[in-house]
Amino acid sequence: MIRDFLSQHGEYHDDRYFKDLTTLKMGGHIRHFVMPDNPDDLKAIVAFLKSHRIPYKVIGNGSNLICGESEYDGVVICLKKLNNYIIDKDEVYAEAGVMVPALASVLARNGLSCLEFASGIPGCIGGLVYMNAGAYKGSMADVVLEVLTLKDDQLVWLKNNELNFSYRHSIFGDHPHWVIVAARLKLEPKDAHELEDLIADRLRRRKETQPLDYPSAGSCFRNPEGDFAWKMIDGIGYRGYKVNDVLVSDKHSNFIVNTGHGKAEDYLSIVYQIQDKVKDKYGVKLIMEVEKFNC
Ligand SMILES: Cc1cc2nc3c(=O)[nH]c(=O)nc-3n(C[C@H](O)[C@H](O)[C@H](O)COP(=O)(O)OP(=O)(O)OC[C@H]3O[C@@H](n4cnc5c(N)ncnc54)[C@H](O)[C@@H]3O)c2cc1C
C-alpha cells in the first residue's frame, strides 16, 4: 500500500542506503525512499504518511547527516527533484532541492550578489535554510526573504522575521515535521567578474584548508562563542586520531572523515571522547553541528 501510493507521487525505491545518499557515506538500508516530482506530490505524500502515522525524514543532499547502520523503518523523502528556480529582478524563487553551489554560480555569472558566502556549502536550499548555514560571516538569515513551508498540511509563506534564525538554527529545527518547499532570496546587483573571482578565491581557500578529498559532513562541532572547536580539538591532541576507518582530519581537526568503510558508531565514539576531554580541559561542552539520524 505504501509502495503503491509513493510510486504514484514520485520516483520510488526500496533499495536505497544512507551511505549512498550522504556526503559522509555512512548508513544503512532505507525501507522506503521517494523523490516527489513537484510540491503537490510532496504535499500528498506528507498528508498520507501523517494520516497513517508512518515516520518520515526529509533530506536534501545529505551533507549534514550521520546515519546509523540499522535499517530505517520509515520513508525518506528526498527533495532533489524540486529543483526549479526563477530569477525575477531583485529576488530569486528557488525550490528546496536546488543545489546551492550551482545556484550561487549562476547568480554570480549574472551579476547578482546573494549566495557567494555559501558557494562551497554542498547542500540544497532546504537544508541550508533548515540549519541557517553560513560561512565568511554570512548566513541564510541575511538573504532569505520568506520560505514556502508545508505546515499542518497547508502551504504557507513564513517571513524572515518568523523563522527564528540564530547561529546554525531556524524554526524548522523545532518543528521536524514541517517541510521547506521553496524560498525567496533577495538579490543585489554587483559586478559579475568580482563575484565570480570572490567565489573562486573562497573555493580555493576551502580546498587548501579542508579535507575535501575524503567523505565528510563538514565541521563536526559548532564553534563555541568567541572560540574555535578545531583549536580545542588540537588542544586535547586529537588531530589525526583514528577509530577504525574514521579519522579526525590532519588537515582540519573539526572535520571527521570517512577513510573507507567508516561507521556511525566509530564517528560517534570519537565525538563523545572529544566532548569529554574538551569539557575536562576547557570546561566547554562542544555541541555537534552534524545531525545524528537513526543512530
Ligand atoms: C565539505 C563540506 C563543507 C561544509 N561547509 C559548511 C559551511 O561552510 N557552513 C555550513 O553551515 N555548513 C557546511 N556544511 C554542512 C552542510 O553542507 C550544511 O549543513 C547544509 O546546509 C546541509 O544541506 P543538505 O541539503 O545537505 O541537508 P541534509 O543534510 O539533507 O539535511 C540536514 C537537515 O535539514 C533537514 N532538511 C533538509 N531539507 C529540508 C527541507 N526541504 N525541509 C525540511 N527540513 C529539511 C533534514 O531533515 C536534516 O535535519 C558542509 C558540509 C560539507 C560536507
The ligand as an SDF file (V2000), in Angstrom:
LIG
                    3D

 53 58  0  0  0  0  0  0  0  0999 V2000
   32.6530   19.6220    2.7120 C   0  0  0  0  0  0  0  0  0  0  0  0
   31.5440   20.2660    3.4870 C   0  0  0  0  0  0  0  0  0  0  0  0
   31.6140   21.6070    3.8110 C   0  0  0  0  0  0  0  0  0  0  0  0
   30.5910   22.2210    4.5390 C   0  0  0  0  0  0  0  0  0  0  0  0
   30.6980   23.5480    4.8380 N   0  0  0  0  0  0  0  0  0  0  0  0
   29.7140   24.1410    5.5390 C   0  0  0  0  0  0  0  0  0  0  0  0
   29.8000   25.5380    5.8550 C   0  0  0  0  0  0  0  0  0  0  0  0
   30.7390   26.2410    5.4960 O   0  0  0  0  0  0  0  0  0  0  0  0
   28.7880   26.0940    6.5670 N   0  0  0  0  0  0  0  0  0  0  0  0
   27.7080   25.3580    6.9740 C   0  0  0  0  0  0  0  0  0  0  0  0
   26.8080   25.9430    7.6100 O   0  0  0  0  0  0  0  0  0  0  0  0
   27.5860   24.0460    6.6960 N   0  0  0  0  0  0  0  0  0  0  0  0
   28.5660   23.4230    5.9840 C   0  0  0  0  0  0  0  0  0  0  0  0
   28.4700   22.0890    5.6820 N   0  0  0  0  0  0  0  0  0  0  0  0
   27.3250   21.2920    6.2090 C   0  0  0  0  0  0  0  0  0  0  0  0
   26.1260   21.1430    5.2350 C   0  0  0  0  0  0  0  0  0  0  0  0
   26.5130   21.2700    3.8910 O   0  0  0  0  0  0  0  0  0  0  0  0
   25.0510   22.1630    5.5500 C   0  0  0  0  0  0  0  0  0  0  0  0
   24.5300   21.8970    6.8430 O   0  0  0  0  0  0  0  0  0  0  0  0
   23.8560   22.1520    4.5860 C   0  0  0  0  0  0  0  0  0  0  0  0
   23.0020   23.1860    4.9840 O   0  0  0  0  0  0  0  0  0  0  0  0
   23.0690   20.8390    4.5760 C   0  0  0  0  0  0  0  0  0  0  0  0
   22.2060   20.8390    3.4420 O   0  0  0  0  0  0  0  0  0  0  0  0
   21.6360   19.4660    2.8580 P   0  0  0  0  0  0  0  0  0  0  0  0
   20.7330   19.7750    1.7200 O   0  0  0  0  0  0  0  0  0  0  0  0
   22.7370   18.5410    2.5600 O   0  0  0  0  0  0  0  0  0  0  0  0
   20.7790   18.9570    4.0970 O   0  0  0  0  0  0  0  0  0  0  0  0
   20.6460   17.4520    4.6510 P   0  0  0  0  0  0  0  0  0  0  0  0
   21.9450   17.0180    5.2090 O   0  0  0  0  0  0  0  0  0  0  0  0
   19.9930   16.6110    3.6320 O   0  0  0  0  0  0  0  0  0  0  0  0
   19.6370   17.6880    5.8660 O   0  0  0  0  0  0  0  0  0  0  0  0
   20.0770   18.3980    7.0110 C   0  0  0  0  0  0  0  0  0  0  0  0
   18.8470   18.6830    7.9140 C   0  0  0  0  0  0  0  0  0  0  0  0
   17.9610   19.5450    7.2120 O   0  0  0  0  0  0  0  0  0  0  0  0
   16.6760   18.9410    7.1220 C   0  0  0  0  0  0  0  0  0  0  0  0
   16.1340   19.3080    5.8270 N   0  0  0  0  0  0  0  0  0  0  0  0
   16.7580   19.2460    4.6190 C   0  0  0  0  0  0  0  0  0  0  0  0
   15.9460   19.6980    3.6560 N   0  0  0  0  0  0  0  0  0  0  0  0
   14.7680   20.0370    4.2540 C   0  0  0  0  0  0  0  0  0  0  0  0
   13.5310   20.5530    3.7880 C   0  0  0  0  0  0  0  0  0  0  0  0
   13.3310   20.8240    2.4960 N   0  0  0  0  0  0  0  0  0  0  0  0
   12.5410   20.7710    4.6860 N   0  0  0  0  0  0  0  0  0  0  0  0
   12.7330   20.4960    5.9990 C   0  0  0  0  0  0  0  0  0  0  0  0
   13.8800   20.0050    6.5020 N   0  0  0  0  0  0  0  0  0  0  0  0
   14.8860   19.7830    5.6390 C   0  0  0  0  0  0  0  0  0  0  0  0
   16.9240   17.4340    7.2260 C   0  0  0  0  0  0  0  0  0  0  0  0
   15.7840   16.7340    7.6980 O   0  0  0  0  0  0  0  0  0  0  0  0
   18.0550   17.4180    8.2290 C   0  0  0  0  0  0  0  0  0  0  0  0
   17.5130   17.5510    9.5350 O   0  0  0  0  0  0  0  0  0  0  0  0
   29.4750   21.4630    4.9500 C   0  0  0  0  0  0  0  0  0  0  0  0
   29.3900   20.1030    4.6060 C   0  0  0  0  0  0  0  0  0  0  0  0
   30.4130   19.5120    3.8880 C   0  0  0  0  0  0  0  0  0  0  0  0
   30.2950   18.0530    3.5130 C   0  0  0  0  0  0  0  0  0  0  0  0
  1  2  1  0
  2  3  1  0
  2 52  2  0
  3  4  2  0
  4  5  1  0
  4 50  1  0
  5  6  2  0
  6  7  1  0
  6 13  1  0
  7  8  2  0
  7  9  1  0
  9 10  1  0
 10 11  2  0
 10 12  1  0
 12 13  2  0
 13 14  1  0
 14 15  1  0
 14 50  1  0
 15 16  1  0
 16 17  1  0
 16 18  1  0
 18 19  1  0
 18 20  1  0
 20 21  1  0
 20 22  1  0
 22 23  1  0
 23 24  1  0
 24 25  2  0
 24 26  1  0
 24 27  1  0
 27 28  1  0
 28 29  2  0
 28 30  1  0
 28 31  1  0
 31 32  1  0
 32 33  1  0
 33 34  1  0
 33 48  1  0
 34 35  1  0
 35 36  1  0
 35 46  1  0
 36 37  1  0
 36 45  1  0
 37 38  2  0
 38 39  1  0
 39 40  1  0
 39 45  2  0
 40 41  1  0
 40 42  2  0
 42 43  1  0
 43 44  2  0
 44 45  1  0
 46 47  1  0
 46 48  1  0
 48 49  1  0
 50 51  2  0
 51 52  1  0
 52 53  1  0
M  END
$$$$
